[in-house]
C-alpha cells in the first residue's frame, strides 16, 4: 500500500488585536461561503498550487498518545479538552490512550498496548524532535524533513493516508518544548500559554482533514494571519460537514462540494 504525505505547518502569530471583528464576520458566513471555504481548507494544500482531487479524512476511531517528558500540565489538559471537542463535532471516538500524565497517575487504559496509536503528539526540544519522530515512525517521516518543518515554527503536523481508500492511517503533531516559554515570535510579543493553546487547537484540528491555511478567511482559525485563536462557529460547520456520514474518504472533489452544499442546505436552511 502506498501512502501520500501531507505537511501541515502552523505559523503561530498571536497578535494583540481584538478578535471581535472576526467573530462578528463569522456569524454572517452563508452556506455558499462555507462551501467555498470547505473547498479551500479541505482540498487546498499549503505548500502546493494544485488542489487535492479527492476527500481525505479519518474513517476509524482515533487512539492518541502523547510522547515526551517535562511538558507543562496544561499541555495535556488542553489536549484532552480539545480532543473531547473534536469528538463531539465529528462523531468519531477520539481517546487519549497514553501519556506521561496518565502513566504517572496509574490511569493508563489496560488495553492501550493492544492496538497501535494512529495519532501521536510529540513533545521535545526542537533539536530532539527530528530523531524522535523518525525513530518512532520507523523512518516513515525522515528526521531531515521534521527538522525543516520545526525550523519554520514551534509546531507542525503531518499525516499519511491510504492511496486506495483516501482515509488517514497515521498522523503526528510535533510541539517544540520552547513554545512553553516563548514570549516573542518574530517581532511580536506573545503569551506563552495562548501560544501553546493555539498550537494545540490548530494542529490537531488540521490533522482531522482540514489542512490548508487561507488568508482570506478572516473568521477562521485556518486564516494564516491567525487573528482567530480558537475554532469559530463556521470552522465547526466545516468539521461537521467533513464528518457527515455521507462524506466518505476518497470522494472526488466535485462530488464532495456538491454534497457539502446539500448537507448545509439541510442543516442550515435559509443561510
QUIGI-V34847 format. One record per pair of residues at least 6 apart in sequence whose C-alpha atoms are under 8 Angstrom apart, sorted by sequence separation. I is the first residue (numbers start at 1). J is the second residue. D is the distance in Angstrom with one decimal. If there is no record, write none. Layout:
# QUIGI-V34847
i: <I | I>
j: <J | J>
d: <D | D>
This chain:
# QUIGI-V34847
i: <44 | 45 | 86 | 87 | 102 | 123 | 134 | 150 | 161 | 162 | 183 | 184 | 206 | 217 | 220 | 221 | 241 | 265 | 44 | 45 | 87 | 122 | 134 | 149 | 161 | 162 | 183 | 215 | 216 | 221 | 43 | 44 | 86 | 133 | 134 | 160 | 161 | 182 | 183 | 214 | 215 | 220 | 221 | 43 | 99 | 133 | 134 | 159 | 160 | 161 | 182 | 183 | 213 | 214 | 215 | 218 | 219 | 221 | 247 | 43 | 66 | 84 | 98 | 133 | 159 | 160 | 182 | 212 | 213 | 214 | 215 | 218 | 221 | 43 | 83 | 97 | 98 | 122 | 159 | 160 | 181 | 213 | 220 | 221 | 43 | 83 | 97 | 130 | 131 | 159 | 180 | 220 | 247 | 42 | 130 | 133 | 158 | 159 | 179 | 180 | 182 | 219 | 246 | 98 | 130 | 157 | 158 | 220 | 221 | 97 | 130 | 157 | 158 | 180 | 219 | 220 | 80 | 130 | 157 | 179 | 180 | 129 | 130 | 156 | 157 | 179 | 129 | 155 | 156 | 242 | 155 | 156 | 202 | 241 | 97 | 127 | 155 | 202 | 126 | 129 | 154 | 155 | 154 | 241 | 241 | 126 | 150 | 154 | 175 | 76 | 154 | 150 | 126 | 202 | 201 | 210 | 62 | 64 | 66 | 173 | 201 | 61 | 62 | 63 | 64 | 65 | 67 | 69 | 173 | 198 | 60 | 61 | 62 | 63 | 64 | 65 | 66 | 67 | 68 | 198 | 60 | 61 | 62 | 63 | 64 | 65 | 66 | 67 | 209 | 63 | 64 | 65 | 66 | 172 | 171 | 8 | 7 | 7 | 155 | 129 | 154 | 157 | 129 | 156 | 157 | 155 | 159 | 158 | 122 | 126 | 157 | 118 | 119 | 120 | 121 | 122 | 123 | 124 | 125 | 126 | 65 | 71 | 118 | 119 | 120 | 121 | 122 | 123 | 124 | 125 | 126 | 63 | 64 | 67 | 118 | 119 | 120 | 121 | 122 | 123 | 124 | 125 | 63 | 64 | 65 | 66 | 67 | 68 | 69 | 121 | 123 | 62 | 63 | 64 | 65 | 66 | 67 | 68 | 69 | 62 | 63 | 64 | 65 | 66 | 67 | 68 | 62 | 64 | 66 | 167 | 166 | 167 | 165 | 166 | 165 | 56 | 71 | 59 | 72 | 57 | 58 | 59 | 56 | 57 | 58 | 55 | 56 | 57 | 58 | 54 | 56 | 78 | 82 | 86 | 75 | 79 | 75 | 78 | 79 | 9 | 11 | 12 | 11 | 12 | 9 | 10 | 11 | 9 | 10 | 10 | 9 | 10 | 9 | 89 | 8 | 9 | 7 | 8 | 90 | 7 | 8 | 58 | 89 | 90 | 7 | 57 | 58 | 89 | 6 | 7 | 57 | 90 | 91 | 5 | 6 | 56 | 90 | 5 | 6 | 90 | 5 | 4 | 5 | 3 | 4 | 3 | 4 | 3 | 4 | 2 | 3 | 1 | 2 | 1 | 2 | 1 | 46 | 45 | 46 | 42 | 44 | 45 | 46 | 42 | 43 | 44 | 41 | 42 | 43 | 41 | 42 | 41 | 13 | 40 | 41 | 12 | 15 | 41 | 14 | 15 | 16 | 40 | 13 | 14 | 15 | 14 | 14 | 14 | 37 | 14 | 41 | 13 | 12 | 57 | 12 | 12 | 10 | 59 | 58 | 10 | 57 | 10 | 25 | 26 | 55 | 56 | 9 | 25 | 26 | 55 | 56 | 8 | 54 | 55 | 22 | 23 | 54 | 55 | 22 | 54 | 55 | 8 | 22 | 54 | 55 | 8 | 53 | 54 | 34 | 38 | 53 | 52 | 55 | 54 | 8 | 34 | 8 | 34 | 6 | 22 | 29 | 22 | 26 | 27 | 26 | 27 | 19 | 26 | 19 | 23 | 17 | 43 | 15 | 13 | 14 | 15 | 11 | 13 | 14 | 12 | 13 | 11 | 14 | 39 | 38 | 35 | 38 | 35 | 35 | 32 | 31 | 31 | 31 | 31 | 31 | 30>
j: <50 | 51 | 92 | 93 | 108 | 129 | 140 | 156 | 167 | 168 | 189 | 190 | 212 | 223 | 226 | 227 | 247 | 271 | 51 | 52 | 94 | 129 | 141 | 156 | 168 | 169 | 190 | 222 | 223 | 228 | 51 | 52 | 94 | 141 | 142 | 168 | 169 | 190 | 191 | 222 | 223 | 228 | 229 | 52 | 108 | 142 | 143 | 168 | 169 | 170 | 191 | 192 | 222 | 223 | 224 | 227 | 228 | 230 | 256 | 53 | 76 | 94 | 108 | 143 | 169 | 170 | 192 | 222 | 223 | 224 | 225 | 228 | 231 | 54 | 94 | 108 | 109 | 133 | 170 | 171 | 192 | 224 | 231 | 232 | 55 | 95 | 109 | 142 | 143 | 171 | 192 | 232 | 259 | 55 | 143 | 146 | 171 | 172 | 192 | 193 | 195 | 232 | 259 | 112 | 144 | 171 | 172 | 234 | 235 | 112 | 145 | 172 | 173 | 195 | 234 | 235 | 96 | 146 | 173 | 195 | 196 | 146 | 147 | 173 | 174 | 196 | 147 | 173 | 174 | 260 | 174 | 175 | 221 | 260 | 117 | 147 | 175 | 222 | 147 | 150 | 175 | 176 | 176 | 263 | 264 | 150 | 174 | 178 | 199 | 101 | 179 | 176 | 154 | 230 | 230 | 239 | 92 | 94 | 96 | 203 | 231 | 92 | 93 | 94 | 95 | 96 | 98 | 100 | 204 | 229 | 92 | 93 | 94 | 95 | 96 | 97 | 98 | 99 | 100 | 230 | 93 | 94 | 95 | 96 | 97 | 98 | 99 | 100 | 242 | 97 | 98 | 99 | 100 | 207 | 207 | 46 | 46 | 47 | 199 | 174 | 199 | 203 | 176 | 203 | 204 | 203 | 207 | 207 | 172 | 176 | 207 | 169 | 170 | 171 | 172 | 173 | 174 | 175 | 176 | 177 | 117 | 123 | 170 | 171 | 172 | 173 | 174 | 175 | 176 | 177 | 178 | 116 | 117 | 120 | 171 | 172 | 173 | 174 | 175 | 176 | 177 | 178 | 117 | 118 | 119 | 120 | 121 | 122 | 123 | 175 | 177 | 117 | 118 | 119 | 120 | 121 | 122 | 123 | 124 | 118 | 119 | 120 | 121 | 122 | 123 | 124 | 119 | 121 | 123 | 249 | 249 | 250 | 249 | 250 | 250 | 161 | 177 | 167 | 180 | 166 | 167 | 168 | 166 | 167 | 168 | 166 | 167 | 168 | 169 | 166 | 168 | 197 | 201 | 205 | 196 | 200 | 197 | 200 | 201 | 149 | 152 | 153 | 153 | 154 | 152 | 153 | 154 | 153 | 154 | 155 | 155 | 156 | 156 | 236 | 156 | 157 | 156 | 157 | 239 | 157 | 158 | 208 | 239 | 240 | 158 | 208 | 209 | 240 | 158 | 159 | 209 | 242 | 243 | 158 | 159 | 209 | 243 | 159 | 160 | 244 | 160 | 160 | 161 | 160 | 161 | 161 | 162 | 162 | 163 | 162 | 163 | 162 | 163 | 163 | 164 | 164 | 211 | 211 | 212 | 209 | 211 | 212 | 213 | 210 | 211 | 212 | 210 | 211 | 212 | 211 | 212 | 212 | 185 | 212 | 213 | 185 | 188 | 214 | 188 | 189 | 190 | 214 | 188 | 189 | 190 | 190 | 191 | 194 | 217 | 195 | 222 | 195 | 195 | 242 | 198 | 199 | 199 | 249 | 249 | 202 | 249 | 203 | 218 | 219 | 248 | 249 | 203 | 219 | 220 | 249 | 250 | 203 | 249 | 250 | 218 | 219 | 250 | 251 | 219 | 251 | 252 | 206 | 220 | 252 | 253 | 207 | 252 | 253 | 234 | 238 | 253 | 253 | 256 | 256 | 211 | 237 | 212 | 238 | 211 | 227 | 234 | 228 | 232 | 233 | 233 | 234 | 227 | 234 | 228 | 232 | 227 | 253 | 226 | 225 | 226 | 227 | 224 | 226 | 227 | 226 | 227 | 226 | 229 | 257 | 257 | 257 | 260 | 260 | 261 | 261 | 261 | 264 | 265 | 268 | 271 | 271>
d: <7.2 | 6.2 | 8.0 | 6.0 | 5.3 | 7.5 | 6.8 | 6.8 | 5.3 | 6.3 | 5.7 | 5.3 | 7.6 | 5.2 | 8.0 | 7.7 | 7.4 | 7.6 | 4.8 | 7.3 | 5.7 | 7.5 | 5.4 | 6.7 | 3.9 | 6.6 | 4.9 | 7.9 | 6.7 | 5.1 | 5.3 | 6.4 | 7.8 | 6.8 | 5.2 | 5.8 | 5.2 | 7.1 | 5.9 | 6.0 | 4.7 | 6.1 | 6.1 | 4.9 | 8.0 | 7.6 | 5.3 | 6.9 | 6.0 | 7.0 | 7.5 | 5.8 | 4.7 | 4.9 | 5.1 | 7.6 | 6.8 | 5.9 | 6.8 | 7.3 | 8.0 | 7.2 | 6.3 | 6.9 | 7.7 | 5.5 | 5.2 | 6.9 | 5.4 | 5.7 | 6.1 | 7.7 | 5.7 | 7.5 | 6.4 | 6.8 | 7.9 | 7.5 | 5.7 | 6.3 | 5.7 | 5.0 | 7.0 | 6.8 | 7.2 | 7.3 | 6.4 | 7.4 | 5.4 | 4.0 | 5.4 | 6.0 | 7.4 | 7.5 | 4.2 | 7.4 | 5.7 | 6.4 | 6.5 | 6.8 | 7.8 | 6.9 | 8.0 | 7.0 | 6.8 | 7.3 | 5.6 | 7.3 | 7.2 | 5.7 | 7.7 | 5.5 | 6.5 | 7.9 | 7.8 | 6.1 | 7.1 | 5.0 | 4.0 | 7.1 | 6.4 | 7.3 | 5.3 | 5.6 | 6.1 | 6.1 | 7.4 | 7.1 | 5.5 | 7.9 | 5.4 | 7.0 | 6.9 | 6.2 | 8.0 | 7.9 | 4.5 | 7.5 | 7.9 | 8.0 | 6.1 | 6.1 | 5.3 | 6.8 | 7.4 | 6.6 | 8.0 | 7.4 | 7.9 | 7.5 | 6.0 | 7.6 | 8.0 | 7.8 | 6.8 | 8.0 | 7.5 | 7.5 | 7.8 | 6.6 | 7.7 | 5.7 | 6.2 | 6.3 | 6.0 | 6.0 | 7.9 | 6.8 | 7.2 | 5.7 | 7.2 | 4.8 | 4.6 | 5.4 | 4.8 | 5.7 | 6.1 | 6.3 | 7.4 | 6.8 | 7.9 | 5.9 | 6.2 | 6.2 | 5.6 | 4.6 | 4.8 | 7.4 | 7.9 | 6.0 | 6.9 | 5.9 | 7.4 | 8.0 | 6.8 | 7.2 | 7.9 | 7.9 | 6.3 | 7.2 | 7.9 | 6.1 | 7.3 | 6.5 | 7.9 | 7.5 | 6.8 | 7.2 | 7.4 | 5.0 | 7.0 | 6.5 | 5.7 | 6.6 | 5.6 | 6.2 | 6.2 | 6.8 | 5.2 | 6.8 | 6.4 | 7.0 | 4.6 | 4.8 | 4.7 | 4.9 | 4.7 | 5.0 | 5.5 | 4.7 | 7.3 | 7.7 | 5.6 | 7.0 | 6.4 | 5.3 | 6.6 | 5.9 | 6.0 | 6.0 | 5.1 | 6.3 | 5.0 | 6.4 | 6.6 | 5.9 | 6.2 | 5.9 | 7.0 | 7.5 | 6.1 | 7.7 | 5.7 | 4.8 | 4.9 | 4.7 | 5.0 | 4.7 | 7.3 | 6.2 | 6.4 | 5.6 | 6.2 | 6.0 | 6.2 | 5.9 | 6.8 | 7.5 | 7.5 | 5.3 | 5.0 | 7.1 | 6.4 | 4.4 | 5.6 | 7.4 | 7.1 | 6.0 | 7.5 | 7.1 | 5.3 | 7.4 | 5.0 | 5.2 | 5.0 | 6.6 | 5.5 | 5.6 | 7.5 | 7.4 | 6.7 | 6.9 | 6.6 | 7.4 | 7.5 | 6.6 | 7.7 | 7.5 | 7.9 | 6.8 | 7.6 | 7.1 | 5.9 | 7.5 | 7.7 | 6.5 | 8.0 | 7.2 | 7.6 | 6.0 | 6.8 | 5.6 | 4.3 | 6.8 | 5.7 | 6.1 | 7.8 | 4.9 | 6.2 | 6.3 | 5.6 | 6.7 | 6.5 | 5.7 | 4.6 | 6.1 | 7.5 | 5.8 | 5.3 | 7.0 | 4.9 | 7.9 | 7.3 | 6.9 | 5.3 | 6.0 | 5.2 | 5.9 | 6.4 | 7.6 | 4.9 | 5.5 | 7.3 | 5.8 | 5.9 | 5.4 | 7.3 | 5.3 | 6.8 | 6.5 | 5.6 | 7.0 | 5.8 | 7.2 | 8.0 | 7.6 | 7.3 | 6.8 | 5.1 | 6.3 | 7.4 | 5.3 | 6.3 | 4.7 | 8.0 | 5.5 | 5.4 | 6.2 | 7.6 | 6.1 | 6.6 | 4.6 | 6.9 | 6.9 | 6.6 | 8.0 | 7.1 | 7.0 | 7.6 | 7.9 | 7.9 | 7.1 | 7.7 | 8.0 | 7.5 | 6.0 | 8.0 | 7.9 | 7.6 | 6.7 | 7.4 | 8.0 | 6.9 | 7.7 | 7.2 | 6.8 | 7.0 | 7.2 | 7.4 | 7.3 | 5.7 | 6.9 | 7.7 | 4.9 | 7.4 | 5.2 | 7.8 | 6.0 | 7.6 | 5.3 | 6.2 | 7.5 | 7.7 | 5.0 | 5.8 | 6.1 | 5.2 | 5.2 | 4.7 | 5.3 | 6.3 | 7.3 | 7.9 | 4.2 | 6.4 | 7.9 | 5.9 | 4.8 | 7.1 | 6.2 | 5.3 | 7.4 | 7.1 | 7.9 | 6.1 | 7.9 | 7.5 | 7.2 | 8.0 | 7.8 | 7.1 | 7.1 | 6.9 | 7.4 | 6.8 | 7.7 | 6.4 | 6.3 | 6.2 | 7.3 | 7.5 | 7.4 | 8.0 | 7.0 | 6.8 | 6.4 | 6.9 | 6.0 | 6.7 | 7.0 | 7.7 | 7.9 | 7.7 | 6.9 | 7.7 | 6.5 | 8.0 | 6.3 | 6.1 | 7.2 | 7.0 | 6.1 | 7.1 | 7.4 | 5.6 | 5.2>
